[in-house]
Amino acid sequence: MKSGGTKTVAPTVARPATEPPPAQRSLIWLQGLVCGAVVTVAAPTALLAGGLLAPVALAYFLDRVPGRPVARTVLLFSLAGGIGTLRTLWKAGHDVSIALALLADPTALLPAWSAAAGGWLLAELSPILVRVALEIASHARAVRLRAARERLAAEWGLPGAEG
């Protein structure tokens, strides 16, 4: 304390609002721990899931857009297509030899891989289809507005009215 009974307070420095929050590296460690536990406890499921989700790894490395929307779509579709094969593994006894036999069978991989291809196709084509639909709607609206403008110009006797 100073001699007048006043207390000195150190100035605080506020971080700017645009500065991103500090990175959370503990989440990466937690994901690694979960993956290690899955491989240890459910090795046949992890082995088969790795084979079924191989197209997802390819999509993940090829997708450079932030948030990786194509890879997420491929993952969702591949999971939906591969659940039947995983269920077959679980019903057959959940053994590594069964998982390897399912991985060697092309008909077991076909649903998951074709679903992944469908997800990729949807992710690539949907922006194009939406743009085409918006262009068609915009063109139709422009035609309607031009017709209304011409009708009003002719009705009011403005110059440039056709007809």
SEZA-576989 format. One record per residue: residue number from 1; residue in one letter; z, y, x of N, C-alpha, C, CB in turn. Coordinates in nm, 3 decimals, m for minus. Glycine has a CB too. Layout:
NUM:A:Z:Y:X:Z:Y:X:Z:Y:X:Z:Y:X
...
END
This chain:
1:M:0.000:m0.117:0.083:0.000:0.000:0.000:0.000:0.123:0.088:0.120:0.000:m0.095
2:K:m0.063:0.226:0.034:m0.066:0.353:0.105:0.060:0.431:0.072:m0.193:0.434:0.069
3:S:0.071:0.542:0.133:0.193:0.620:0.116:0.206:0.682:m0.022:0.200:0.727:0.219
4:G:0.120:0.693:m0.105:0.134:0.752:m0.237:0.156:0.648:m0.344:0.012:0.835:m0.270
5:G:0.173:0.524:m0.308:0.193:0.419:m0.405:0.060:0.368:m0.463:0.282:0.469:m0.516
6:T:m0.051:0.410:m0.406:m0.179:0.362:m0.457:m0.224:0.242:m0.376:m0.286:0.473:m0.451
7:K:m0.293:0.158:m0.441:m0.340:0.036:m0.380:m0.489:0.049:m0.348:m0.314:m0.086:m0.472
8:T:m0.533:0.009:m0.230:m0.674:0.013:m0.195:m0.740:m0.117:m0.240:m0.694:0.036:m0.042
9:V:m0.855:m0.101:m0.300:m0.930:m0.217:m0.349:m1.061:m0.222:m0.273:m0.954:m0.210:m0.503
10:A:m1.093:m0.339:m0.224:m1.220:m0.355:m0.151:m1.335:m0.353:m0.251:m1.221:m0.488:m0.068
11:P:m1.443:m0.286:m0.216:m1.557:m0.281:m0.309:m1.620:m0.420:m0.322:m1.664:m0.176:m0.261
12:T:m1.662:m0.453:m0.443:m1.727:m0.581:m0.465:m1.878:m0.561:m0.466:m1.681:m0.645:m0.598
13:V:m1.946:m0.657:m0.412:m2.092:m0.652:m0.406:m2.146:m0.746:m0.511:m2.146:m0.689:m0.263
14:A:m2.218:m0.692:m0.606:m2.276:m0.774:m0.713:m2.414:m0.823:m0.670:m2.287:m0.693:m0.847
15:R:m2.442:m0.948:m0.703:m2.574:m1.002:m0.672:m2.673:m0.948:m0.774:m2.573:m1.157:m0.672
16:P:m2.796:m0.923:m0.731:m2.896:m0.877:m0.828:m2.922:m0.985:m0.933:m3.027:m0.839:m0.756
17:A:m2.958:m0.942:m1.053:m2.979:m1.035:m1.164:m3.102:m1.122:m1.142:m2.993:m0.959:m1.295
18:T:m3.194:m1.080:m1.056:m3.317:m1.156:m1.035:m3.301:m1.268:m0.933:m3.427:m1.065:m0.992
19:E:m3.188:m1.271:m0.864:m3.167:m1.374:m0.762:m3.139:m1.508:m0.829:m3.050:m1.335:m0.668
20:P:m3.210:m1.613:m0.786:m3.189:m1.743:m0.851:m3.051:m1.800:m0.817:m3.298:m1.843:m0.809
21:P:m2.998:m1.883:m0.903:m2.868:m1.944:m0.874:m2.881:m2.039:m0.755:m2.813:m2.018:m0.997
22:P:m2.772:m2.067:m0.688:m2.780:m2.156:m0.572:m2.827:m2.296:m0.614:m2.643:m2.164:m0.502
23:A:m2.900:m2.360:m0.524:m2.955:m2.493:m0.552:m2.842:m2.594:m0.568:m3.051:m2.537:m0.440
24:Q:m2.862:m2.686:m0.661:m2.761:m2.789:m0.684:m2.807:m2.918:m0.616:m2.737:m2.811:m0.836
25:R:m2.761:m2.936:m0.496:m2.802:m3.053:m0.419:m2.725:m3.178:m0.459:m2.782:m3.026:m0.271
26:S:m2.616:m3.163:m0.531:m2.539:m3.279:m0.571:m2.614:m3.363:m0.674:m2.404:m3.236:m0.628
27:L:m2.706:m3.302:m0.748:m2.785:m3.376:m0.845:m2.875:m3.479:m0.776:m2.870:m3.280:m0.929
28:I:m2.929:m3.445:m0.661:m3.012:m3.538:m0.585:m2.930:m3.659:m0.541:m3.076:m3.469:m0.463
29:W:m2.809:m3.635:m0.496:m2.722:m3.745:m0.455:m2.687:m3.834:m0.574:m2.594:m3.691:m0.389
30:L:m2.663:m3.773:m0.687:m2.630:m3.849:m0.807:m2.749:m3.935:m0.851:m2.589:m3.754:m0.920
31:Q:m2.869:m3.880:m0.844:m2.988:m3.958:m0.879:m3.005:m4.076:m0.784:m3.114:m3.870:m0.877
32:G:m2.982:m4.054:m0.656:m2.990:m4.163:m0.558:m2.887:m4.271:m0.584:m2.973:m4.109:m0.418
33:L:m2.767:m4.229:m0.623:m2.661:m4.325:m0.655:m2.698:m4.409:m0.777:m2.529:m4.252:m0.680
34:V:m2.754:m4.345:m0.879:m2.794:m4.418:m0.999:m2.907:m4.516:m0.967:m2.838:m4.320:m1.110
35:C:m3.006:m4.471:m0.889:m3.116:m4.561:m0.852:m3.064:m4.681:m0.772:m3.223:m4.484:m0.772
36:G:m2.974:m4.657:m0.680:m2.917:m4.768:m0.603:m2.841:m4.865:m0.691:m2.824:m4.714:m0.494
37:A:m2.767:m4.815:m0.788:m2.694:m4.902:m0.880:m2.789:m4.984:m0.966:m2.601:m4.819:m0.969
38:V:m2.897:m4.922:m1.012:m2.995:m4.995:m1.095:m3.060:m5.107:m1.014:m3.102:m4.898:m1.150
39:V:m3.099:m5.078:m0.891:m3.163:m5.180:m0.808:m3.065:m5.293:m0.777:m3.215:m5.118:m0.677
40:T:m2.939:m5.261:m0.758:m2.840:m5.364:m0.728:m2.807:m5.449:m0.850:m2.713:m5.299:m0.675
41:V:m2.784:m5.386:m0.962:m2.741:m5.459:m1.082:m2.858:m5.523:m1.155:m2.667:m5.366:m1.176
42:A:m2.968:m5.452:m1.166:m3.081:m5.500:m1.245:m3.207:m5.504:m1.160:m3.102:m5.410:m1.369
43:A:m3.204:m5.582:m1.053:m3.318:m5.589:m0.962:m3.447:m5.636:m1.031:m3.286:m5.682:m0.848
44:P:m3.445:m5.738:m1.117:m3.570:m5.777:m1.182:m3.629:m5.666:m1.270:m3.548:m5.902:m1.265
45:T:m3.544:m5.596:m1.341:m3.592:m5.486:m1.425:m3.649:m5.374:m1.338:m3.479:m5.433:m1.515
46:A:m3.580:m5.341:m1.229:m3.628:m5.236:m1.140:m3.760:m5.275:m1.076:m3.523:m5.206:m1.031
47:L:m3.775:m5.401:m1.039:m3.899:m5.448:m0.978:m4.015:m5.439:m1.077:m3.882:m5.593:m0.928
48:L:m3.994:m5.488:m1.197:m4.099:m5.484:m1.298:m4.129:m5.340:m1.340:m4.059:m5.568:m1.421
49:A:m4.027:m5.258:m1.356:m4.048:m5.118:m1.393:m4.126:m5.045:m1.285:m3.913:m5.048:m1.419
50:G:m4.100:m5.078:m1.159:m4.176:m5.016:m1.050:m4.324:m5.048:m1.058:m4.122:m5.062:m0.916
51:G:m4.356:m5.172:m1.092:m4.497:m5.209:m1.108:m4.560:m5.147:m1.232:m4.510:m5.359:m1.115
52:L:m4.484:m5.143:m1.341:m4.537:m5.086:m1.464:m4.557:m4.936:m1.453:m4.445:m5.118:m1.580
53:L:m4.473:m4.870:m1.376:m4.477:m4.724:m1.365:m4.553:m4.675:m1.241:m4.337:m4.670:m1.363
54:A:m4.632:m4.761:m1.178:m4.709:m4.720:m1.061:m4.802:m4.602:m1.091:m4.790:m4.837:m1.008
55:P:m4.870:m4.598:m1.206:m4.954:m4.480:m1.234:m4.875:m4.350:m1.244:m5.031:m4.501:m1.363
56:V:m4.748:m4.360:m1.278:m4.665:m4.240:m1.287:m4.646:m4.179:m1.148:m4.528:m4.272:m1.352
57:A:m4.627:m4.264:m1.048:m4.611:m4.215:m0.911:m4.738:m4.142:m0.866:m4.578:m4.331:m0.814
58:L:m4.853:m4.198:m0.898:m4.979:m4.134:m0.864:m4.993:m3.999:m0.935:m5.097:m4.225:m0.900
59:A:m4.961:m3.996:m1.063:m4.969:m3.871:m1.139:m4.870:m3.768:m1.085:m4.943:m3.897:m1.288
60:Y:m4.753:m3.813:m1.044:m4.651:m3.721:m0.992:m4.700:m3.654:m0.864:m4.520:m3.797:m0.965
61:F:m4.762:m3.731:m0.774:m4.807:m3.673:m0.649:m4.932:m3.587:m0.665:m4.832:m3.782:m0.548
62:L:m5.014:m3.615:m0.766:m5.135:m3.537:m0.787:m5.112:m3.411:m0.871:m5.239:m3.622:m0.853
63:D:m5.005:m3.407:m0.948:m4.977:m3.294:m1.035:m4.902:m3.186:m0.958:m4.896:m3.338:m1.159
64:R:m4.966:m3.073:m0.937:m4.905:m2.964:m0.860:m4.855:m2.850:m0.947:m5.005:m2.910:m0.761
65:V:m4.868:m2.860:m1.078:m4.823:m2.756:m1.170:m4.671:m2.760:m1.178:m4.888:m2.773:m1.311
66:P:m4.603:m2.644:m1.177:m4.457:m2.646:m1.190:m4.415:m2.715:m1.319:m4.402:m2.503:m1.187
67:G:m4.316:m2.801:m1.308:m4.271:m2.878:m1.423:m4.346:m3.009:m1.439:m4.284:m2.796:m1.549
68:R:m4.457:m3.024:m1.369:m4.539:m3.145:m1.369:m4.565:m3.199:m1.510:m4.473:m3.251:m1.285
69:P:m4.634:m3.122:m1.595:m4.654:m3.167:m1.733:m4.740:m3.292:m1.744:m4.717:m3.057:m1.812
70:V:m4.839:m3.308:m1.658:m4.924:m3.427:m1.666:m4.842:m3.551:m1.627:m5.048:m3.413:m1.574
71:A:m4.763:m3.540:m1.523:m4.681:m3.654:m1.480:m4.579:m3.691:m1.587:m4.610:m3.622:m1.347
72:R:m4.522:m3.592:m1.653:m4.426:m3.623:m1.760:m4.494:m3.693:m1.877:m4.358:m3.495:m1.808
73:T:m4.615:m3.650:m1.911:m4.688:m3.714:m2.020:m4.723:m3.857:m1.983:m4.814:m3.636:m2.054
74:V:m4.770:m3.877:m1.861:m4.804:m4.012:m1.815:m4.679:m4.100:m1.815:m4.867:m4.008:m1.673
75:L:m4.565:m4.045:m1.774:m4.440:m4.121:m1.776:m4.402:m4.164:m1.917:m4.327:m4.038:m1.714
76:L:m4.408:m4.072:m2.010:m4.372:m4.103:m2.148:m4.462:m4.211:m2.207:m4.380:m3.976:m2.234
77:F:m4.591:m4.197:m2.188:m4.684:m4.296:m2.242:m4.668:m4.431:m2.172:m4.828:m4.247:m2.229
78:S:m4.647:m4.429:m2.040:m4.631:m4.553:m1.965:m4.503:m4.626:m2.005:m4.630:m4.525:m1.816
79:L:m4.396:m4.552:m2.029:m4.272:m4.614:m2.076:m4.292:m4.679:m2.213:m4.159:m4.511:m2.082
80:A:m4.365:m4.609:m2.299:m4.391:m4.665:m2.431:m4.477:m4.791:m2.423:m4.459:m4.560:m2.520
81:G:m4.573:m4.790:m2.332:m4.660:m4.907:m2.319:m4.596:m5.023:m2.246:m4.785:m4.868:m2.248
82:G:m4.497:m4.996:m2.162:m4.436:m5.101:m2.081:m4.312:m5.164:m2.141:m4.402:m5.048:m1.950
83:I:m4.261:m5.111:m2.250:m4.136:m5.163:m2.306:m4.152:m5.308:m2.354:m4.088:m5.075:m2.422
84:G:m4.269:m5.344:m2.401:m4.292:m5.482:m2.446:m4.283:m5.581:m2.331:m4.428:m5.494:m2.513
85:T:m4.338:m5.545:m2.218:m4.331:m5.632:m2.100:m4.188:m5.642:m2.049:m4.424:m5.580:m1.989
86:L:m4.115:m5.533:m2.049:m3.975:m5.538:m2.008:m3.893:m5.625:m2.105:m3.916:m5.395:m2.002
87:R:m3.924:m5.614:m2.231:m3.854:m5.697:m2.330:m3.884:m5.845:m2.307:m3.896:m5.655:m2.474
88:T:m4.006:m5.876:m2.271:m4.041:m6.015:m2.238:m3.957:m6.064:m2.121:m4.191:m6.027:m2.204
89:L:m3.939:m5.981:m2.020:m3.855:m6.017:m1.905:m3.712:m6.043:m1.949:m3.859:m5.906:m1.799
90:W:m3.659:m5.955:m2.032:m3.519:m5.969:m2.073:m3.500:m6.093:m2.160:m3.474:m5.845:m2.149
91:K:m3.597:m6.125:m2.244:m3.585:m6.243:m2.330:m3.604:m6.373:m2.252:m3.687:m6.235:m2.443
92:A:m3.681:m6.368:m2.144:m3.713:m6.489:m2.067:m3.605:m6.525:m1.965:m3.844:m6.471:m1.996
93:G:m3.504:m6.444:m1.950:m3.395:m6.482:m1.860:m3.362:m6.380:m1.753:m3.428:m6.609:m1.794
94:H:m3.437:m6.273:m1.742:m3.406:m6.166:m1.647:m3.389:m6.218:m1.505:m3.281:m6.092:m1.690
95:D:m3.495:m6.278:m1.453:m3.493:m6.337:m1.320:m3.603:m6.271:m1.237:m3.513:m6.491:m1.326
96:V:m3.582:m6.265:m1.105:m3.680:m6.203:m1.017:m3.811:m6.281:m1.019:m3.626:m6.196:m0.873
97:S:m3.806:m6.413:m1.027:m3.929:m6.493:m1.030:m4.011:m6.462:m1.157:m3.897:m6.644:m1.023
98:I:m3.943:m6.438:m1.268:m4.013:m6.403:m1.393:m4.074:m6.264:m1.379:m3.915:m6.407:m1.516
99:A:m4.002:m6.172:m1.317:m4.055:m6.037:m1.296:m4.180:m6.040:m1.208:m3.948:m5.947:m1.234
100:L:m4.177:m6.122:m1.103:m4.294:m6.134:m1.016:m4.411:m6.199:m1.089:m4.259:m6.215:m0.891
101:A:m4.381:m6.297:m1.174:m4.488:m6.361:m1.252:m4.550:m6.261:m1.349:m4.433:m6.484:m1.328
102:L:m4.468:m6.178:m1.410:m4.522:m6.076:m1.502:m4.604:m5.972:m1.427:m4.408:m6.008:m1.578
103:L:m4.563:m5.937:m1.306:m4.639:m5.841:m1.227:m4.773:m5.900:m1.183:m4.558:m5.798:m1.105
104:A:m4.779:m6.030:m1.162:m4.904:m6.095:m1.121:m4.999:m6.114:m1.239:m4.874:m6.230:m1.057
105:D:m4.948:m6.102:m1.361:m5.030:m6.122:m1.480:m5.093:m5.988:m1.522:m4.946:m6.182:m1.596
106:P:m5.225:m5.976:m1.514:m5.288:m5.849:m1.551:m5.268:m5.812:m1.698:m5.436:m5.855:m1.520
107:T:m5.255:m5.911:m1.784:m5.236:m5.879:m1.925:m5.098:m5.820:m1.952:m5.257:m6.003:m2.012
108:A:m5.003:m5.843:m1.862:m4.870:m5.783:m1.878:m4.871:m5.637:m1.835:m4.766:m5.862:m1.798
109:L:m4.953:m5.605:m1.735:m4.961:m5.467:m1.686:m5.054:m5.381:m1.771:m5.008:m5.465:m1.542
110:L:m5.148:m5.446:m1.839:m5.250:m5.372:m1.914:m5.195:m5.274:m2.017:m5.340:m5.469:m1.983
111:P:m5.097:m5.310:m2.099:m5.049:m5.212:m2.198:m4.988:m5.087:m2.134:m4.945:m5.276:m2.288
112:A:m4.908:m5.105:m2.031:m4.843:m4.989:m1.969:m4.944:m4.902:m1.894:m4.733:m5.035:m1.872
113:W:m5.035:m4.965:m1.822:m5.131:m4.888:m1.745:m5.234:m4.821:m1.835:m5.201:m4.978:m1.644
114:S:m5.275:m4.888:m1.942:m5.371:m4.823:m2.032:m5.302:m4.710:m2.110:m5.432:m4.926:m2.130
115:A:m5.176:m4.727:m2.143:m5.102:m4.618:m2.209:m5.087:m4.499:m2.113:m4.962:m4.666:m2.256
116:A:m5.064:m4.527:m1.985:m5.055:m4.419:m1.886:m5.189:m4.346:m1.875:m5.013:m4.475:m1.749
117:A:m5.299:m4.423:m1.878:m5.432:m4.360:m1.874:m5.455:m4.276:m1.999:m5.542:m4.468:m1.860
118:G:m5.408:m4.324:m2.112:m5.420:m4.246:m2.236:m5.339:m4.118:m2.229:m5.375:m4.329:m2.355
119:G:m5.221:m4.125:m2.171:m5.139:m4.006:m2.155:m5.204:m3.905:m2.062:m5.002:m4.043:m2.102
120:W:m5.264:m3.954:m1.954:m5.334:m3.864:m1.862:m5.452:m3.799:m1.932:m5.381:m3.941:m1.737
121:L:m5.529:m3.880:m2.008:m5.644:m3.827:m2.078:m5.601:m3.721:m2.180:m5.721:m3.940:m2.148
122:L:m5.495:m3.749:m2.253:m5.445:m3.652:m2.350:m5.401:m3.523:m2.282:m5.328:m3.712:m2.429
123:A:m5.331:m3.536:m2.170:m5.283:m3.417:m2.099:m5.398:m3.334:m2.042:m5.188:m3.458:m1.986
124:E:m5.506:m3.400:m2.005:m5.619:m3.327:m1.949:m5.710:m3.270:m2.057:m5.700:m3.419:m1.859
125:L:m5.726:m3.341:m2.168:m5.819:m3.297:m2.272:m5.758:m3.200:m2.373:m5.872:m3.416:m2.344
126:S:m5.628:m3.209:m2.397:m5.568:m3.126:m2.501:m5.585:m2.976:m2.475:m5.422:m3.159:m2.514
127:P:m5.569:m2.924:m2.351:m5.593:m2.781:m2.332:m5.738:m2.741:m2.362:m5.557:m2.740:m2.190
128:I:m5.831:m2.829:m2.329:m5.972:m2.800:m2.355:m5.998:m2.798:m2.505:m6.063:m2.904:m2.286
129:L:m5.945:m2.896:m2.576:m5.965:m2.903:m2.721:m5.899:m2.785:m2.793:m5.911:m3.034:m2.775
130:V:m5.782:m2.745:m2.748:m5.714:m2.630:m2.808:m5.796:m2.503:m2.783:m5.572:m2.614:m2.751
131:R:m5.850:m2.489:m2.663:m5.931:m2.370:m2.632:m6.056:m2.367:m2.718:m5.969:m2.368:m2.483
132:V:m6.122:m2.482:m2.735:m6.242:m2.487:m2.819:m6.207:m2.449:m2.963:m6.306:m2.628:m2.815
133:A:m6.096:m2.503:m3.014:m6.055:m2.471:m3.151:m6.025:m2.322:m3.166:m5.932:m2.554:m3.191
134:L:m5.957:m2.263:m3.069:m5.927:m2.120:m3.075:m6.055:m2.035:m3.065:m5.830:m2.081:m2.963
135:E:m6.149:m2.078:m2.983:m6.276:m2.006:m2.971:m6.353:m2.011:m3.102:m6.361:m2.065:m2.858
136:I:m6.355:m2.127:m3.168:m6.424:m2.140:m3.296:m6.358:m2.051:m3.401:m6.424:m2.288:m3.343
137:A:m6.226:m2.052:m3.405:m6.155:m1.967:m3.502:m6.179:m1.820:m3.474:m6.005:m1.997:m3.498
138:S:m6.181:m1.782:m3.347:m6.205:m1.642:m3.310:m6.347:m1.600:m3.347:m6.182:m1.622:m3.159
139:H:m6.443:m1.686:m3.322:m6.582:m1.655:m3.357:m6.599:m1.641:m3.509:m6.677:m1.764:m3.303
140:A:m6.537:m1.731:m3.586:m6.546:m1.724:m3.732:m6.482:m1.595:m3.783:m6.479:m1.846:m3.797
141:R:m6.371:m1.555:m3.726:m6.306:m1.431:m3.768:m6.391:m1.310:m3.733:m6.167:m1.418:m3.702
142:A:m6.454:m1.312:m3.616:m6.541:m1.201:m3.576:m6.660:m1.189:m3.671:m6.590:m1.221:m3.432
143:V:m6.717:m1.302:m3.713:m6.829:m1.300:m3.808:m6.784:m1.241:m3.941:m6.886:m1.442:m3.829
144:R:m6.666:m1.282:m3.990:m6.614:m1.228:m4.116:m6.588:m1.078:m4.105:m6.485:m1.300:m4.155
145:L:m6.532:m1.033:m3.995:m6.503:m0.890:m3.978:m6.632:m0.808:m3.967:m6.418:m0.868:m3.853
146:R:m6.734:m0.860:m3.899:m6.861:m0.787:m3.891:m6.925:m0.774:m4.029:m6.958:m0.858:m3.794
147:A:m6.920:m0.883:m4.105:m6.977:m0.879:m4.240:m6.902:m0.779:m4.327:m6.974:m1.019:m4.305
148:A:m6.771:m0.774:m4.317:m6.692:m0.679:m4.395:m6.722:m0.536:m4.351:m6.541:m0.709:m4.380
149:R:m6.739:m0.514:m4.221:m6.771:m0.381:m4.169:m6.907:m0.335:m4.220:m6.767:m0.380:m4.015
150:E:m7.005:m0.424:m4.216:m7.138:m0.389:m4.264:m7.136:m0.360:m4.415:m7.238:m0.502:m4.233
151:R:m7.062:m0.439:m4.490:m7.051:m0.418:m4.635:m6.987:m0.282:m4.664:m6.969:m0.531:m4.700
152:L:m6.880:m0.249:m4.593:m6.814:m0.120:m4.614:m6.902:m0.004:m4.568:m6.680:m0.116:m4.540
153:A:m6.973:m0.021:m4.458:m7.061:0.086:m4.410:m7.173:0.111:m4.509:m7.119:0.050:m4.271
154:A:m7.228:0.004:m4.567:m7.335:0.022:m4.668:m7.278:0.084:m4.795:m7.403:m0.113:m4.700
155:E:m7.160:0.046:m4.833:m7.096:0.098:m4.955:m7.064:0.246:m4.941:m6.968:0.019:m4.986
156:W:m7.022:0.288:m4.824:m6.984:0.426:m4.804:m7.100:0.512:m4.756:m6.871:0.435:m4.706
157:G:m7.211:0.450:m4.727:m7.329:0.524:m4.682:m7.317:0.577:m4.540:m7.355:0.637:m4.775
158:L:m7.248:0.503:m4.454:m7.231:0.545:m4.315:m7.358:0.509:m4.236:m7.105:0.478:m4.251
159:P:m7.386:0.588:m4.129:m7.503:0.555:m4.048:m7.482:0.421:m3.977:m7.532:0.668:m3.945
160:G:m7.590:0.353:m3.955:m7.584:0.223:m3.887:m7.567:0.109:m3.983:m7.471:0.222:m3.787
161:A:m7.564:0.138:m4.113:m7.550:0.031:m4.211:m7.683:m0.040:m4.224:m7.502:0.087:m4.349
162:E:m7.679:m0.168:m4.213:m7.801:m0.246:m4.222:m7.822:m0.291:m4.365:m7.797:m0.368:m4.127
163:G:m7.946:m0.292:m4.409:m7.977:m0.338:m4.545:m7.978:m0.220:m4.634:m7.878:m0.443:m4.596
END
